[in-house]
């Protein structure tokens, strides 16, 4: 994807020293120092980490006849967990990370900042249904 979640993912990957390529229908890489490729070419890159920053939660994200070949797949799309992308990632032996992980981590950091009391992602997970 090419929206705000994708931009945040790019910055996080860069902070970790990862080479980052964005595949999106529309994306303005201005100021990010990142390579952009059209969405249709997303399978042309080898990646150790694949991050879905689109709202797509069906099985059309990755062609069925092409392996993900990633060690980690992080799906930021909100929906029933696990998404078809994450089910496939696990089947291919990748570590699959749901959008819930992003939300509890982000929420814990925000609540800590707002309250001045340390809130952990684990403590938020305990409150979830």
C-alpha positions in Angstrom: 0.0 0.0 0.0 1.0 3.6 -0.3 -0.9 5.4 2.5 0.0 6.5 6.0 0.5 2.9 7.3 2.9 2.2 4.5 4.9 5.3 5.2 5.1 4.4 8.8 6.2 0.9 7.9 8.9 2.3 5.6 10.3 4.5 8.4 10.3 1.5 10.8 12.1 -0.7 8.3 14.6 2.0 7.6 15.2 2.5 11.4 16.0 -1.3 11.5 18.5 -0.9 8.6 16.3 -2.8 6.1 16.4 -2.1 2.4 12.8 -1.1 1.6 10.8 -1.4 -1.6 7.2 -0.2 -1.8 4.7 -1.8 -4.2 1.6 0.3 -4.5 -0.8 1.6 -7.1 0.0 5.1 -6.0 2.9 6.2 -3.8 4.9 9.4 -3.4 8.3 8.3 -2.2 9.4 12.0 -1.7 11.7 12.4 1.2 11.7 8.7 2.1 14.6 7.5 0.0 12.8 4.4 -1.0 12.3 2.5 -4.2 8.7 2.4 -5.5 7.4 -0.3 -7.9 3.9 -0.6 -9.4 1.6 -3.0 -7.5 1.5 -5.4 -10.4 5.3 -5.9 -10.1 5.1 -6.8 -6.3 6.2 -10.3 -6.9 9.3 -9.3 -8.8 11.3 -8.5 -5.6 12.9 -11.0 -3.2 12.1 -9.9 0.4 12.9 -11.2 3.8 10.0 -9.2 5.2 6.7 -8.6 3.5 4.3 -6.0 5.0 0.8 -5.6 3.7 -0.2 -2.0 4.3 -3.4 -2.2 2.1 -6.9 -2.7 3.4 -7.1 -5.9 1.4 -7.9 -9.0 3.6 -8.8 -11.6 0.9 -6.6 -14.0 -1.0 -5.9 -11.7 -3.9 -2.8 -10.0 -2.3 -0.3 -12.5 -3.7 -0.7 -14.8 -6.7 -1.3 -18.4 -5.7 1.3 -19.7 -8.1 4.2 -17.6 -6.6 5.7 -18.4 -3.2 5.9 -15.5 -0.7 9.5 -16.5 0.0 9.7 -14.2 3.1 10.8 -15.0 6.6 8.4 -12.6 8.1 4.9 -11.5 6.9 3.2 -8.6 8.7 -0.4 -7.9 7.7 -1.6 -4.5 8.9 -5.0 -4.9 7.4 -7.8 -5.0 9.9 -10.1 -8.0 9.7 -10.6 -11.4 11.2 -7.2 -12.9 12.2 -5.5 -14.6 10.7 -5.9 -13.2 7.3 -5.6 -15.4 4.2 -2.1 -13.8 3.7 -1.0 -14.9 7.1 -2.5 -18.4 6.8 -0.4 -18.7 3.6 2.7 -17.3 5.2 2.5 -19.8 8.1 2.0 -22.6 5.6 5.1 -21.5 3.8 7.1 -21.5 7.1 7.2 -17.7 7.7 6.6 -15.9 10.9 3.1 -14.3 10.6 2.3 -11.1 12.5 -1.3 -9.8 12.7 -2.5 -6.2 12.8 -3.4 -6.7 16.4 0.3 -6.6 17.3 0.7 -3.2 15.7 -2.4 -1.9 17.5 -1.5 -3.2 21.0 2.1 -2.0 20.7 1.1 1.4 19.4 -1.7 1.6 22.0 0.7 0.8 24.8 3.1 3.4 23.8 0.4 6.1 23.4 -1.2 5.3 26.8 2.3 5.4 28.4 2.9 8.8 26.8 -0.5 10.1 27.8 -0.6 8.9 31.3 3.0 8.9 32.3 2.5 5.3 33.6 4.2 2.5 31.8 1.6 0.4 29.9 2.9 -2.7 28.1 1.6 -4.4 25.1 1.3 -7.6 27.1 -0.9 -5.8 29.6 -3.2 -4.6 26.8 -3.4 -8.1 25.3 -4.7 -9.4 28.6 -7.6 -7.0 28.4 -8.6 -8.1 24.9 -11.5 -10.5 24.4 
